[in-house]
Amino acid sequence: MTDLLVKIFIKDKDNIASPQVRGRYGILSGCVGIAVNVLLFIAKFLVGTVTNSIAITADAVNNLSDAGSCAVTVFGFYMSGKPADEEHPFGHGRIEYITAMIVSFIVLFMGFELGSQSIDKIRNPEDVTFNLVGAIVIGMSIFGKLWLALFNRKLGKKINSPAMSAVVADSLSDIAATSVTLIALILSHFFPSLHIDGWLGIIVACFVLKAGYGIFKETLGALIGESPTKETVQELEEKIMSYEHVTGIHDLILHNYGPGRFFGSVHVEMPSDIDVMISHDIIDNIERDIYKEMGIQLVIHYDPIEVNNERVNELRIIAINAVRRISDKLSIHDFRVVDGPSHTNLIFDVVVPHKFPMNQDDLMAEISSEIGKIDPKFFTVMNIEHAFV
């Protein structure tokens, strides 16, 4: 069914790098969610009215609110698919994260509400009257929500969407809550005086709250700005280093402006004795190929370095070894040498990981000391920086 719906409603379905195609997936997800939840609302509301069941009627209203959250998803994907404009030159992709954040609030609200109702049931237990029609409708609701969760899960994996992951979590929390109602209803048929629905509700509320918090935390990280995955960084570095004359890279920065929308910058080291036009051509090729293969719009800064000067290479190795003796988590780049009549300046940048145990001044003093042990005439001029990936 999922593949059929995708085939019918999404043109160019495999071009998931396109914001427009991503938007179609999101709108399909939301529209299907609205249709399923409205159908469940109508069925539950009619049965609840006929049987005079408050529980089923309340569950029907919950389905109506779920349809509203699906409408939020549709709106979010529609807005995130809008092209860049003067006010938003990087596009509107982060609206998808805001949509997921709104859904997380809905899930958290449902968890608190379910927990409150469950506590009230524990304090004021009531006999649950078994109703076969009600049990069948609830069972159908669980099946419908399960199908909807699997549907959104498949679409979400296809386009790697945090908003769809949030909708899946919302559907699973609905399934858990409705399952408690069904279990309590069935047990009431065999044990009329057994009051466990409140305790079961507390357990489900904890799972719902955990799911809501997980969505909120993941989405908040994306909105604030977080490091790209190690796999993305490794793939990017390997691709850049595969080009002829590229001897090193550093200062890699990647900005996420929504799923599949990466902008970045990096410094690329190349031999200084290569014609500048050749270096420029290589950099152009790297930028174009990275965008074509990884969808990352990369801006490259060219750093010319001496690679055929034996003295510079020897001093570079001395500096690298001195830094590594302090910690193998440290690295250097942009190494230069300035000779003077009484001393030699070794100029370089040191990349320090976050939460490094030494403060900046102590680290610089330690590096200077290690290099000074090799030759007292070696002076260090360092710049301490932190990696962004």
N, C-alpha and C positions, 0 to 999 in steps of 0.2 A: 504494500500500500504506500509506504513512504517513497519508494523509488518511482512509483507511478505518479504520485502528486508532484514530485520534483520534476519529472519529465514533462508533465503537462504545463506547470506554472512557471518554470524557471528556464529561460533561454540561456544558452551558453553556460550550462550548469557546472562545468568543470573549471571555468575560469574564476576560481575563488579569490584570486588576487585582486580582481576588479571590485571596487567599492559598490558599484551598482549591482553586481551579482550577489555580493554579500547581503546587500539590502533586500534583494528579492527573497533570499533564504529566510531572513529575519521576518519579513512581512508574511511569508507563507506560514512560518511557525506561529506567529501571533494570530493570524486569521483562523488557522485550524484550532488553536487553543480557544479562541472566542466561540467558534461553532460547537466544539465539544462541551464546553462549560455551560453554554446557553441551553443545549439539549438536556444536559444533566439537571440544570436548574428547573426547566419546565417539568421534567419527569418527577423530580423529588417534590416540587411544590404541589403538583396535582395529587400525588400519593399522600403527602403530608396533610393536605387539606381534607382529603377523603377519609383518611384514617385518624385525623385529629392528633397527629404525632408532632409534637414540638421539636423533637430531636431531628426528624427528617426535614422539617420545614427550615430549621436553622442551618442544616447542612446545605439546603438548596440556596439559601442566601449566601453561604460561603462560596458556592460555585459561581454565583453572580459576581462576587468580588474578585474571584479568580479571572473571570472574563475581563474585568476591568484592568487587572495587571497585564493580561495579554494585550489589551489595547495600548497600554503604556509601552510594551515591547514593540508593537507595530510602529508607533509614533517614533520611538527611539531609533529603530533601524532606518526609518524613512529619513529622519534628520541626519543621522550619521553618514548616509549615502550621498548627501548633498556635496557638490564640488566645492573646492576652495574658493574663497572670495576675498575682497579687500580687507575685511575685518578678521577673517580667519584664513590666513594664507596657507596653513598646514591642513586644511580640511576640517571636517566636523566629526571625525572618527571617535573622539573621546565621549561623545554623547552615548555611545553604546555602553561605556562603563557607568555613566550616570544612570542609564536604564537598569543595569544590573544592581546598582546601589539602591534604587527605589524598590526593586523586587525584594532585595534583602531586608528592607524595612518592613515590607508586607509579611515576609516569612517570620521575622522576629515578633511582629505584632501578633501574628497567629499563635506563635509559641507562648507568648505571655498570656494571651486570652485563653488558650487551651489549659495552661497551668492554673489560671485563676478559676476557671470553671471546674477543673478537677478537684482543686482544694475545697471548693464549695460543696461538691458532691461527697467528698470525704466527711466534711463536717455535718452535712445534712443529707444522709443517704436516702435514696428513694428506690422503691421497687420498679424494675424495668419490665414492661409488659411486652411479651414476644408477639411480633406481627410478621407473618410469613411474607406478605406483599412488601412490607418495609424492608425485610431482610434481603429479598430478591433485588429491590431497587438499589440498596446499599452495595450489594455484591456487584451489580452492573456498573455502579459508579466507580468502584475500585478497579474493575477491569478497564473502564474507559480512561481513568487517570493513569493506569499503568501503561496503556498503549500510548497515551499522550507523552508520558515521560520518556519512553523508548524512542518515540518519534523525534522529540526535541533533542534527545541525547545523540541520535545519529546525525541530525542536522548540525548540532553544535560541534561535534567532532570534525565534521566535514569542513567547517569554516573556522574552527578554533574560536568559538564565541563565548565570552564570559557571560553575556546577557542570557544566552540559551542555557548555559550551565545553571544560572540562577533560576530559570523557569523549571528546569528539571528538578532542582532541589525543592522548589515550591510544590510541584506535583507529587514528589515522594513524601513530603510532609503531609499533604492532603490524604495520600493513601494510608499513611500511618494513623492519622487521626480518625479517618473513616473506618479503618480496620478495627480500631478500639471499640467504636460504636457497634460494629457488627458482632465482635466477640462478646461484648457485654449483652447484646440482644439475644444471641444464641444461648449463652450460659443461663440467661434468665429463664429460658424455657425449661431447663433441667434443674436449676437451683434458684427458684423464685426469690429466696431471701438472701442470696449472695450479692454483696455490694462491692465489686472489685473494679467497676468502671472508672471510679475516681483515681485509684492507684495506677491503673493502666494508663490513664490520661496523663498523670504526672510523668511517667516514663517516656511517653511519646512527646510530651512537651519539651523534655530535655533534649531529645534527638532533634526536634524542630529548631529549638534555640541554637543548638550547635551548628546545624546546617546554615541557619541565617547568619550567624557570626562568621562562619567560614566564607560565605559569599561576600559579606561586608568587608572582611579583612583583605581578601584577595583583590576586590575592586578598589578599595582605598589605596592599596599599594600601587596599583596601576595609575590611579589619578595623581598621586603624589609624585610618582616617578621612581621606578625601581630598575635594578640592573637587568640586562637581557640575559637569557639563558646561557649557560656555559656552552651548550651545543651551537647556538647562534654565533657566539664570539669565536669559538674554535673554527667553525666553518669559514667565517669571514676572514680570520687571520690566515688560514691555510690558503684560501683563494688569492689573497693579496701577495703572500710570500711566494706563490707559484710563478709570478711574472719575472721575466728576465731583468736583471740588474737591481731588483729589490733586495736589499740586504737586512732590513729590519723595519718594524713598525712600532709606534707607541702613541700615547695620548688618544686612544680610541674612545669615542663618545657616541652613544646611540640614544636617540630620543624617540619615545613611543607616543605617537599621536592617534592611537586607536589600533585595533587589531589589524595587522598587515600593513601599517603605515609607519615605517621607520625612516628617520632622517639621522644622518651621522656625519662625523668628521674624524679624520685620522692623520697622523704624521707618518710619512713613508720615507725611509732612509735609502738613498741611492748614491753611488759613487760620484764624487764631485768632478771627476775628470771626464764624465760623459757629456756630450753636447747637450745643452739645455733643451733644444728642440726635441731631441730623442726622449729625454726624460719627461717632457711635457706630453708627448704623444703616448708614452706608456701610462701615465697617470690618467689621461683621457680614456684610454681603453679599459683601465681598471674600473673607473667610475661607471662607465656605460655597461660593462659586463656584470658588475655587482648588482646594478639596478635590474638588469634583464633576468639574472639568475636567482637573486634573493629578494628583489623588490625593495632594496634599501637605497635611498638617495644619498649618496656619499660625496662629501667634499674632502679632497685630499690636499694636505700641505706637504710640499716637497722639502725634505731636509738633506742637503748635500753633505756627505761625510768623506773623509779621507780613508781609503781602504788600501792604497798602494804605498803608503808611507810606513816603513818598518818601525820607525821610532814611535809614531802615534799608535800603531797597532800594539806595540809592546807595552806602552803606558796604559792603553785601554784595558789590556788584560790585567795589569797590576791593579787598576781601580776596581775592575769587576771582582777579582779574587778578594780584595780587601773588604768589599761590601758583603760578599757572600760568607766571609768568615764571621761576620756579625749575625747574619741571618740569610738563609736561602730563599726567604720570601721577598727580599729586596732585589731591585734591578736598577740598571742605569741606562741612560740614552743621551743623545746629543753631546757626545764626548769630543772635546777640543783641547788643544795644547797651545799655550803661549809661553815661549821661552824668553827669559830675561837674563841679564848679566849675573845676577846673584841667586835667582830661584826660577823655578818652572811652575806655572799655574796649570793645574789640571781642572778643567771646567766641565761640569756635567750635571745632569738632573738625576735625582734619586726617586724612584717610585716606591712609596711606602703603603702597605695595606692598612685599611682602617683597623682601629683597635690595636695598633702595634704597641708593645709594652714600653718602648722608650719614647720620651718626648723629643721634639724636633731638635732642640739645642744639644741635648746629650747625644743624639744620633750623629749629628754633624761633627761633634767633637770626637766621637769614637771613630768615625770614618777617617777623619784627618789624622788621628793618632796612628791608625793602622797603615795608612799610606806613608806617613812620616817615618815609620820604622824602616821602610825600604830605602828611603833617601831623605834626609832632613831638608834638602833643597826643594822637595815637592810640596807645593802649597795647593790647597783645594779651594775651589770656588763652586759651591753647590747650590742647587735649588731643590727643595723638598716638595714633592707633589703626591697626590693620591690618585689611584686609578678610578675610572668611572665605570668600569666593567668588571 
